[in-house]
Amino acid sequence: MPRVKRKEKILDVARRFFSTKGYHGTTIRDISEASGILSGSLYAHINSKEDLLFEITDRGAEAFLGSLRPIVEGPGSPREKLRRGLTAHARVVADNLDGATVFFHEWKSLSEERREIIQRKRDEYESLWARIIDEGIEKGEFHGQDPKFARLLILSAANWMYQWYQPEGPLTPEEIADRFAAIVLSGIAVHKEGE
């Protein structure tokens, strides 16, 4: 097997194990046996188990950033950007459930230097969402009550999707995102006259 394909297989195996057993619950032996490689030979492809965790979380961060950045910087109203952003987020989670689980759940197991790299990317992602919300407030499309908590609410709901989403379930990621967007944009309270 070519070296690149072998490395991808190792990453796939590590992603699956980190997702189900956690980073600390996974051993190099688990990864090597499931990859069909002797433990000692695994180090011809990686330097450490943490390298695998970093690559998985960094790819996750880049997938989220790469899906949202063009939406934020592109055309469309803030409402449209919010809908498309939620759809992009849901698609990243759905297309890589194991990777999303590792990204959201295991990234704090990284060494300080690597954790800071991922934290900067997470902060950048949040700032892209803040831009959508701020633009919506500026254009009078969104209430300006509490933009920080609006952002936290949106991201908390979207991020938690990795816990309950089932690919064989009744809704596609796009349908889930549409429902999230409808609730966020309309709220759940019935507004009566005089209120």
Secondary structure by P-SEA (a helix, b strand, c coil): ccaaaaaaaaaaaaaaaaaccccccccaaaaaaaacccccccccccccaaaaaaaaaaaaaaaaaaaccccccccccaaaaaaaaaaaaaaaaaacaaaaaaaacccccccaaaaaaaaaaaaaaaaaaaaaaaaaaaacccccccaaaaaaaaaaaaaaccccccccccccaaaaaaaaaaaaacccccccccc
